[in-house]
């Protein structure tokens, strides 16, 4: 009888523990959803940005830039759950070809840029679609057949994607961004576009 009572107590205890664990599992996401907010927090993140082929024309010459991947760092401030103001710096390099007057030349250039963007998170939740836009600068610093050149040009960008605050301190952001800029002496904007993946720390 003692053994059966002991087994009965153990089975009841197991049932109680399972019930408590199940209750906690069901209610904890609700509680965290009610208490969680990104308002007032900062973001520090690293990102990789694919930049597509691009071209421009001017003075009878066509410049064609190869595709490339740039890397960078960003710092953001969550004004509230929907608005995030962020400043980014990125670096990359690419090759280009100049064509005109029946000839072509090849060169390479580094791309050193910055963006000041406003992200709009559509939902007040950990996972939210977003739209973004902003202004910036891109410095082209390169070489054509031993002749160096350097210039800094105004840029602007728009994009859309999603933000996922995986935990209270870890975020993933993926967007598709288009960036326009103008080189000196050209009459057509350069359009770089492609996906941008960011992984960061929320503080």
C-alpha positions as CSV (number, residue, x, y, z in Angstrom):
1,X,0.0,0.0,0.0
2,X,2.9,2.4,0.8
3,X,4.4,1.7,-2.6
4,X,1.2,2.4,-4.4
5,X,0.6,5.6,-2.4
6,X,4.2,6.7,-3.2
7,X,3.6,6.1,-6.9
8,X,0.3,8.0,-6.7
9,X,2.0,11.0,-5.0
10,X,4.8,10.9,-7.7
11,X,2.3,10.8,-10.5
12,X,0.3,13.6,-9.0
13,X,3.5,15.6,-8.5
14,X,4.5,15.0,-12.1
15,X,1.1,16.1,-13.3
16,X,1.3,19.3,-11.2
17,X,4.8,20.1,-12.5
18,X,3.7,19.5,-16.1
19,X,0.7,21.7,-15.6
20,X,2.8,24.5,-14.1
21,X,5.3,24.2,-16.9
22,X,2.6,24.3,-19.5
23,X,1.0,27.3,-17.9
24,X,4.3,29.2,-17.9
25,X,5.0,28.2,-21.5
26,X,1.6,29.5,-22.6
27,X,1.6,32.7,-20.6
28,X,5.2,33.9,-20.8
29,X,5.0,34.9,-24.5
30,X,1.8,36.9,-23.7
31,X,3.5,38.7,-20.8
32,X,6.7,39.4,-22.8
33,X,4.6,40.7,-25.7
34,X,2.8,43.1,-23.3
35,X,5.9,44.3,-21.6
36,X,8.3,44.4,-24.6
37,X,9.0,47.6,-26.4
38,X,11.9,49.0,-28.5
39,X,11.1,52.6,-27.6
40,X,14.1,54.5,-26.4
41,X,16.6,51.7,-27.1
42,X,19.7,51.9,-29.3
43,X,20.9,49.6,-32.1
44,X,24.4,48.8,-33.0
45,X,24.7,46.6,-36.1
46,X,26.9,45.3,-38.8
47,X,25.6,44.8,-42.4
48,X,26.5,43.5,-45.8
49,X,25.1,45.2,-48.8
50,X,24.9,43.8,-52.4
51,X,25.3,46.6,-54.9
52,X,24.2,45.7,-58.5
53,X,25.8,46.6,-61.8
54,X,25.3,50.3,-62.6
55,X,26.0,52.7,-65.4
56,X,25.9,56.4,-66.3
57,X,26.7,58.6,-69.3
58,X,28.3,62.0,-69.9
59,X,30.3,63.8,-72.6
60,X,29.8,60.9,-75.0
61,X,31.2,58.3,-72.6
62,X,29.4,55.5,-70.9
63,X,30.7,54.2,-67.5
64,X,29.7,50.7,-66.4
65,X,30.3,49.6,-62.8
66,X,30.6,45.9,-61.8
67,X,28.5,44.5,-59.1
68,X,30.0,44.3,-55.6
69,X,29.4,43.7,-51.9
70,X,30.0,46.4,-49.4
71,X,30.2,46.0,-45.6
72,X,29.5,48.5,-42.9
73,X,28.4,49.5,-39.4
74,X,25.3,51.3,-38.3
75,X,24.1,53.0,-35.1
76,X,20.4,53.6,-34.6
77,X,18.0,55.1,-32.1
78,X,14.4,53.9,-31.6
79,X,12.4,57.0,-31.2
80,X,9.4,54.8,-30.5
81,X,8.2,51.4,-31.5
82,X,7.6,52.5,-35.1
83,X,10.4,55.0,-35.9
84,X,14.1,54.3,-36.0
85,X,16.7,57.0,-37.0
86,X,20.0,55.4,-38.0
87,X,23.4,56.4,-39.3
88,X,25.4,54.0,-41.4
89,X,29.0,53.9,-42.8
90,X,30.0,51.4,-45.5
91,X,33.0,50.4,-47.6
92,X,33.4,48.5,-50.8
93,X,35.3,48.4,-54.0
94,X,34.5,47.7,-57.6
95,X,35.8,47.8,-61.2
96,X,34.4,49.9,-64.0
97,X,34.7,50.3,-67.7
98,X,34.6,53.5,-69.7
99,X,33.4,53.3,-73.3
100,X,33.4,56.0,-75.9
101,X,34.8,57.2,-79.3
102,X,35.4,53.6,-80.4
103,X,37.6,52.7,-77.4
104,X,37.4,51.4,-73.8
105,X,39.4,51.8,-70.7
106,X,39.2,49.9,-67.4
107,X,39.6,51.2,-63.8
108,X,38.8,50.4,-60.2
109,X,37.4,52.5,-57.4
110,X,36.7,52.2,-53.7
111,X,33.3,53.2,-52.4
112,X,33.2,54.9,-49.0
113,X,29.7,56.0,-48.1
114,X,27.3,57.1,-45.4
115,X,23.5,57.0,-45.0
116,X,21.2,58.9,-42.6
117,X,18.0,56.9,-42.8
118,X,14.6,56.9,-41.1
119,X,13.1,53.4,-40.8
120,X,9.3,53.1,-40.3
121,X,8.3,49.8,-38.6
122,X,4.7,49.1,-39.7
123,X,3.9,47.0,-36.6
124,X,4.5,47.5,-32.9
125,X,5.8,44.0,-32.6
126,X,9.1,42.1,-32.5
127,X,8.6,41.1,-36.2
128,X,7.5,44.0,-38.5
129,X,7.7,44.9,-42.1
130,X,9.4,48.2,-42.6
131,X,10.0,50.9,-45.2
132,X,13.1,53.1,-45.1
133,X,14.6,56.2,-46.8
134,X,17.3,58.7,-46.4
135,X,20.2,60.7,-47.7
136,X,24.0,60.2,-47.7
137,X,27.3,60.7,-49.4
138,X,29.5,58.3,-51.5
139,X,33.2,58.9,-52.1
140,X,34.7,57.4,-55.2
141,X,38.4,57.0,-54.9
142,X,40.1,55.1,-57.7
143,X,42.5,54.8,-60.6
144,X,42.2,54.7,-64.5
145,X,45.4,53.5,-66.2
146,X,47.6,55.0,-63.5
147,X,45.7,58.3,-63.3
148,X,44.1,58.7,-59.8
149,X,40.7,60.4,-59.2
150,X,38.6,61.1,-56.2
151,X,35.2,62.8,-55.7
152,X,32.4,62.8,-53.1
153,X,28.8,62.9,-54.3
154,X,25.4,63.3,-52.7
155,X,23.2,60.2,-52.6
156,X,19.7,59.2,-51.6
157,X,18.0,55.9,-51.0
158,X,14.7,54.1,-50.4
159,X,14.0,50.5,-49.5
160,X,11.7,48.0,-47.8
161,X,11.9,44.8,-45.9
162,X,11.5,43.6,-42.3
163,X,12.9,44.0,-38.8
164,X,13.0,41.1,-36.3
165,X,13.9,41.7,-32.7
166,X,14.7,38.1,-32.0
167,X,15.4,38.7,-28.3
168,X,15.6,41.9,-26.1
169,X,19.2,42.3,-27.3
170,X,19.5,40.8,-30.7
171,X,18.0,42.0,-34.0
172,X,18.0,40.9,-37.6
173,X,17.0,43.4,-40.4
174,X,16.7,42.5,-44.1
175,X,15.8,45.1,-46.7
176,X,16.0,45.7,-50.4
177,X,17.5,49.1,-51.0
178,X,18.0,51.3,-54.1
179,X,20.6,54.1,-53.9
180,X,21.1,56.9,-56.5
181,X,24.0,59.2,-56.9
182,X,25.5,61.4,-59.6
183,X,29.2,61.6,-60.7
184,X,30.6,64.9,-61.7
185,X,30.2,65.6,-65.5
186,X,27.5,63.0,-66.1
187,X,23.9,63.5,-67.1
188,X,22.4,60.3,-65.7
189,X,22.1,59.1,-62.1
190,X,23.9,55.9,-61.1
191,X,21.5,53.4,-59.5
192,X,22.9,50.8,-57.2
193,X,20.3,48.3,-55.8
194,X,20.2,45.0,-53.9
195,X,19.5,43.3,-50.6
196,X,21.0,44.5,-47.3
197,X,21.3,42.1,-44.3
198,X,22.0,43.5,-40.8
199,X,22.7,41.7,-37.6
200,X,22.9,43.8,-34.4
201,X,22.8,44.4,-30.7
202,X,20.0,46.3,-28.9
203,X,21.0,48.3,-25.9
